[in-house]
């Protein structure tokens, strides 16, 4: 499997491993033969990917808050990881309005505490801070944001992620720029979907919650476009980036975008319509009088830097993305004891697809 020669037998520490992306990353790294260590808050519900995959029994699970810098640094000192990925965050825009202080505290000081822990642990050779496309100052222009565009954010969540990027760059310039120090980077991705995500106020989890109880979802912003990605797409980017940082060093430090091809932004309505083409048991309604809303109508990432220098690009078409996502949720809704196996099979199928399509990262790290 791709990346196995990089991560097999290595200690990899993930903050936020009980979250959606973090739990998928833990599964993938486990499949690669890594010794996976997680530091995160307890999962929020029994439907969380971490819980339904029974990951607590599969990896080294440690409960802790990234706002507790002393505890986080102590865990790094105990583990002595080779790689570190920072995925712990308050990830919801709506919640950031309800709890701006907690959002800024987690997303800013959590980032500071992560880099302080990395700085105090010489065993870490490569570390990646995972943020979001919302870190950019959103002008809603028709072309994608590049890594050197200004950070911004009008809502507390987006602003906190822009700040997290500035913090990362500050640590890069101040502490990690000379040879012999850890090679660090940040990774920015768009709207990530896939089985195991049951967070509130997200369109796909909301759709499948309605699906589960036989109701139709009310879609209030059907025309907003997003850079939809299956969760494995950015994770392949993070793993690729950390591999390059580990093997090739400082030239791969800094910020990186991981998103779909420029022509593959789709609206909320188009996304749900594609689900219905594959499985017509659900449905949605658009309230009367709904108009195209101004808020975040356009949001794109320019991935040319990753394509040219990392030789990374996404694997799945829009239809394949929806198919992978639907399969994941059907596995969740059917329940049973084999969801972890189903996740591993999706990772295998994704990697196999990448190799068949001659995607460079899948071939280089094979």
ABEGO torsion letter per residue (X at the ends): XBGAAAABGBBBBBBGAABAAAAAAAAAAAAAGBBBBBBBBBBABAABAAAAAGAAAABBBBBBBAABAAAAAAAAAAAGBABBBBABBBABAAAAAABAAAAAAAAAAAAAAAAAAAAABAABABBBBBBBAAABBBAGBABBBBAABBBBEABAAAAAAAAAAAAAAAAAAAAAABBGBBBBBBBBBBBBBEBGBABBGBAAAAAAAAAAAGBBBBBABAABBBBBBBAAAAAAAAAAAAAAAAAAEAAABEBBBBBBBAAABBBAAAAAAAAAAABAABEBBBBBGBBBBABGABBBBBAAAAAAAAGBBBABBAAAAAAAAAAAAAAAAAEEAAAAAAAAAAAAAAAAAAAAAGBAAAAAAX
